[in-house]
């Protein structure tokens, strides 16, 4: 139901924006008057700069795709490979169709709302200007449903990972002693930390997404790749690689190198190197694939 609401909002808002803008051709004409480079595929860049730009977007796209544990766990929990393939295409169709619709809506808003102070408020502000309160409520419901479902899923996945995966031995001991209350407590702790972070950090949503995606993709991403590739591993090696990737990503951003290359790239490389070095030295005679662990 949420997906239908979101798709209705995305495509509905885009259609209204195109109609109010006088059609696609008129919007393109006015965009060229604002800045001719807006409709230029190369944006005036040299081919070398354009190549670097595309590589950077590829790295970010890869990092964003593997930085969503709430999505990845659903793929891993599929009942069969066929079900996972079907879910993959449904998810990709939904995500990219809504993304494209919202990108086009944002471009149209360059014409319809040229003096807006905060571009991230374009959707709700345009809705309040064009629709009655009932339709505005539907638009806001679509926005907040995405926020709430993502936050809820990430909260549960993060708390479960902390409680279960960082130290399986500790999880077994605490579960025997406290039962499900141990995991409930970890969920509460993660929720409190998330609220504190949300209140304390003052930045745009886009900047926060870049920061969070880079951090998660550099830490959790390499571990997920090792699991999907069925590499021989050990839980301490996985924890070490996640810590190394996260530390590298943070250091890369602190030093300001993220303006040249996304922190996902160095973080991912360092994490994989740490894992392979540990598995070939410290855990040479140990380790197993995740599939072997599940069968046990």
C-alpha positions as CSV (number, residue, x, y, z in Angstrom):
1,X,0.0,0.0,0.0
2,X,2.8,2.4,0.8
3,X,4.4,1.8,-2.6
4,X,1.2,2.7,-4.3
5,X,0.9,5.9,-2.3
6,X,4.5,6.9,-3.0
7,X,4.1,6.2,-6.8
8,X,0.8,8.1,-6.8
9,X,2.5,11.1,-5.2
10,X,5.6,11.0,-7.4
11,X,3.9,10.6,-10.8
12,X,1.0,12.9,-9.7
13,X,3.2,15.7,-8.7
14,X,5.3,15.4,-11.9
15,X,2.2,15.5,-14.0
16,X,0.8,18.6,-12.3
17,X,4.2,20.3,-12.6
18,X,4.4,19.6,-16.3
19,X,0.9,20.9,-16.9
20,X,1.4,24.1,-14.8
21,X,4.7,24.6,-16.5
22,X,3.0,24.8,-19.9
23,X,4.3,21.4,-21.2
24,X,7.6,19.8,-21.6
25,X,8.8,22.0,-24.5
26,X,8.1,25.2,-22.6
27,X,9.8,24.0,-19.4
28,X,12.9,23.1,-21.5
29,X,12.9,26.5,-23.2
30,X,12.7,28.3,-19.8
31,X,15.4,26.0,-18.4
32,X,17.7,27.1,-21.2
33,X,17.1,30.7,-20.4
34,X,18.0,30.1,-16.7
35,X,21.2,28.2,-17.6
36,X,21.9,26.7,-21.0
37,X,24.0,24.0,-19.3
38,X,21.0,22.6,-17.5
39,X,19.9,20.8,-20.6
40,X,23.3,20.0,-21.9
41,X,24.1,16.3,-21.5
42,X,27.8,17.0,-20.9
43,X,27.1,20.2,-18.9
44,X,30.1,21.9,-20.6
45,X,32.6,19.5,-19.0
46,X,35.6,18.1,-20.8
47,X,35.4,14.4,-21.6
48,X,38.0,13.6,-18.9
49,X,36.1,15.5,-16.3
50,X,32.8,13.9,-17.5
51,X,34.4,10.5,-17.2
52,X,35.6,11.2,-13.6
53,X,32.1,12.5,-12.8
54,X,30.5,9.3,-14.1
55,X,32.9,7.1,-12.2
56,X,32.2,9.1,-9.1
57,X,28.5,8.6,-9.5
58,X,29.1,4.9,-10.2
59,X,31.0,4.5,-6.9
60,X,28.3,6.4,-5.0
61,X,25.6,4.3,-6.6
62,X,27.3,1.1,-5.7
63,X,27.9,2.4,-2.2
64,X,24.2,3.4,-1.8
65,X,23.0,0.1,-3.1
66,X,25.0,-1.9,-0.5
67,X,24.4,0.6,2.3
68,X,20.8,-0.3,2.9
69,X,20.8,-3.3,5.3
70,X,17.0,-3.1,5.6
71,X,16.8,-4.1,1.9
72,X,19.7,-6.6,1.8
73,X,18.3,-8.7,4.7
74,X,15.0,-9.1,2.8
75,X,16.9,-10.4,-0.3
76,X,18.9,-12.8,1.9
77,X,15.7,-14.0,3.6
78,X,14.1,-15.0,0.3
79,X,12.6,-18.5,0.3
80,X,14.1,-19.3,-3.1
81,X,16.4,-17.8,-5.7
82,X,13.4,-17.4,-8.0
83,X,11.6,-15.3,-5.4
84,X,14.7,-13.2,-4.8
85,X,15.0,-12.5,-8.6
86,X,11.3,-11.5,-8.8
87,X,11.7,-9.2,-5.7
88,X,14.8,-7.7,-7.2
89,X,13.0,-6.6,-10.4
90,X,10.0,-5.3,-8.5
91,X,12.2,-3.3,-6.2
92,X,14.3,-1.8,-9.1
93,X,11.2,-0.9,-11.1
94,X,9.7,0.8,-8.1
95,X,12.8,2.7,-7.0
96,X,14.0,3.9,-10.3
97,X,10.6,4.9,-11.6
98,X,10.0,7.1,-8.5
99,X,13.5,8.4,-8.5
100,X,13.3,9.5,-12.1
101,X,9.9,11.1,-11.5
102,X,11.2,13.1,-8.6
103,X,14.4,14.2,-10.4
104,X,12.2,15.5,-13.3
105,X,9.9,17.2,-10.8
106,X,13.0,18.9,-9.2
107,X,14.1,20.1,-12.6
108,X,10.6,21.5,-13.4
109,X,10.7,23.3,-10.0
110,X,13.7,25.3,-11.3
111,X,11.1,27.0,-13.5
112,X,8.1,26.9,-11.3
113,X,9.8,27.9,-8.0
114,X,13.0,29.7,-9.0
115,X,13.3,31.7,-5.8
116,X,12.8,28.9,-3.3
117,X,15.2,29.2,-0.4
118,X,15.5,25.5,0.5
119,X,15.3,23.2,-2.5
120,X,14.6,20.2,-0.3
121,X,11.3,21.8,0.6
122,X,10.1,22.0,-3.0
123,X,7.7,19.0,-2.8
124,X,5.7,20.0,0.3
125,X,5.7,23.7,-0.6
126,X,4.5,23.1,-4.2
127,X,1.8,20.8,-2.9
128,X,0.5,23.4,-0.4
129,X,0.4,26.0,-3.2
130,X,-1.5,23.8,-5.7
131,X,-3.7,21.4,-3.7
132,X,-6.4,21.5,-1.1
133,X,-5.6,20.2,2.4
134,X,-6.8,16.7,1.7
135,X,-4.5,16.2,-1.2
136,X,-1.6,17.9,0.7
137,X,-2.2,15.3,3.4
138,X,-1.8,12.5,0.8
139,X,1.5,14.0,-0.5
140,X,2.8,14.3,3.1
141,X,1.7,10.8,3.9
142,X,3.8,9.5,0.9
143,X,6.8,11.5,2.1
144,X,6.6,10.4,5.8
145,X,5.7,6.8,5.0
146,X,9.1,6.5,3.2
147,X,10.9,8.1,6.1
148,X,9.1,6.1,8.8
149,X,9.5,2.7,7.0
150,X,13.2,3.3,6.3
151,X,13.9,4.5,9.9
152,X,12.0,1.6,11.4
153,X,13.7,-1.0,9.3
154,X,17.2,0.4,9.8
155,X,16.6,0.6,13.6
156,X,15.6,-3.1,13.8
157,X,18.4,-4.2,11.5
158,X,21.1,-2.2,13.3
159,X,20.0,-3.3,16.8
160,X,19.8,-6.9,15.7
161,X,23.3,-6.7,14.2
162,X,24.7,-5.1,17.4
163,X,23.0,-7.7,19.6
164,X,23.6,-10.8,17.6
165,X,26.5,-10.4,15.2
166,X,29.3,-8.4,16.9
167,X,29.8,-11.1,19.5
168,X,27.7,-14.3,18.9
169,X,29.0,-15.7,22.2
170,X,27.8,-12.7,24.2
171,X,24.5,-12.9,22.4
172,X,24.1,-16.5,23.5
173,X,24.9,-15.8,27.1
174,X,22.7,-12.7,27.3
175,X,19.8,-14.5,25.6
176,X,20.0,-17.4,28.0
177,X,20.0,-15.0,30.9
178,X,17.5,-12.3,29.8
179,X,15.7,-13.8,26.8
180,X,14.2,-11.4,24.2
181,X,14.6,-8.5,26.6
182,X,18.3,-8.2,25.7
183,X,17.5,-7.5,22.0
184,X,14.7,-5.2,23.1
185,X,17.1,-3.2,25.2
186,X,19.6,-2.9,22.3
187,X,16.8,-1.6,20.1
188,X,15.9,1.0,22.7
189,X,19.6,2.1,22.9
190,X,20.0,2.4,19.2
191,X,16.7,4.3,19.0
192,X,17.9,6.8,21.6
193,X,21.2,7.3,19.9
194,X,19.4,7.9,16.6
195,X,17.1,10.5,18.1
196,X,20.1,12.3,19.7
197,X,22.0,12.2,16.4
198,X,18.9,13.6,14.5
199,X,18.5,16.4,17.0
200,X,22.2,17.3,17.3
201,X,23.3,17.2,13.6
202,X,22.3,20.3,11.6
203,X,22.7,19.6,7.9
204,X,20.7,19.0,4.7
205,X,19.1,15.7,4.1
206,X,21.2,15.2,1.0
207,X,24.4,15.8,3.0
208,X,23.3,13.4,5.7
209,X,22.5,10.7,3.1
210,X,25.9,11.1,1.6
211,X,27.6,10.8,5.0
212,X,25.5,7.8,6.1
213,X,25.7,5.9,2.8
214,X,29.5,6.4,2.7
215,X,29.9,5.1,6.3
216,X,27.6,2.1,5.9
217,X,28.8,1.2,2.5
218,X,32.4,1.3,3.7
219,X,31.7,-0.9,6.7
220,X,28.7,-3.2,6.1
221,X,29.1,-3.2,2.3
222,X,32.4,-5.2,2.1
223,X,31.0,-7.7,4.7
224,X,27.9,-8.2,2.6
225,X,30.0,-8.8,-0.6
226,X,32.0,-11.4,1.2
227,X,28.9,-13.2,2.3
228,X,27.3,-13.0,-1.2
229,X,30.5,-14.3,-2.8
230,X,30.6,-17.1,-0.3
231,X,34.1,-16.3,0.8
232,X,35.7,-18.2,3.7
233,X,35.4,-15.9,6.6
234,X,35.4,-15.5,10.4
235,X,33.2,-13.3,12.5
236,X,36.3,-11.5,14.0
237,X,37.6,-10.9,10.5
238,X,34.2,-9.5,9.4
239,X,34.1,-7.2,12.5
240,X,37.7,-6.1,11.8
241,X,37.0,-5.3,8.1
242,X,33.9,-3.3,9.0
243,X,35.8,-1.3,11.6
244,X,38.7,-0.7,9.2
245,X,36.3,0.4,6.4
246,X,34.4,2.7,8.6
247,X,37.6,4.3,10.1
248,X,39.0,4.8,6.6
249,X,35.8,6.5,5.4
250,X,35.7,8.8,8.4
251,X,39.4,9.7,8.0
252,X,39.0,10.3,4.3
253,X,36.1,12.7,4.9
254,X,37.8,14.5,7.7
255,X,40.8,15.1,5.5
256,X,38.5,16.5,2.8
257,X,39.5,14.0,0.2
258,X,35.8,13.1,-0.4
259,X,35.6,16.2,-2.6
260,X,37.9,14.3,-5.0
261,X,36.8,10.7,-4.6
262,X,33.9,9.3,-2.5
263,X,35.0,7.7,0.7
264,X,33.2,4.5,-0.3
265,X,36.1,3.6,-2.7
266,X,39.0,3.8,-0.2
267,X,36.9,2.5,2.6
268,X,35.8,-0.6,0.6
269,X,39.3,-1.3,-0.6
270,X,40.9,-1.1,2.9
271,X,38.2,-3.3,4.4
272,X,38.7,-6.0,1.8
273,X,42.4,-5.9,2.2
274,X,42.1,-6.2,6.0
275,X,39.8,-9.2,5.7
276,X,42.0,-11.0,3.2
277,X,45.2,-10.4,5.3
278,X,43.5,-11.6,8.5
279,X,42.1,-14.7,6.8
280,X,45.5,-15.6,5.3
281,X,47.4,-15.1,8.5
282,X,45.5,-15.0,11.8
283,X,42.6,-17.1,10.8
284,X,44.3,-19.3,8.2
285,X,43.2,-22.6,9.8
286,X,39.8,-21.3,10.8
287,X,36.8,-19.7,9.1
288,X,33.9,-20.9,7.1
289,X,31.4,-19.7,4.6
290,X,28.2,-18.2,5.9
291,X,26.3,-21.0,4.3
292,X,28.2,-23.5,6.3
293,X,27.4,-21.6,9.5
294,X,23.7,-21.6,8.7
295,X,23.7,-25.4,8.1
296,X,25.3,-25.9,11.5
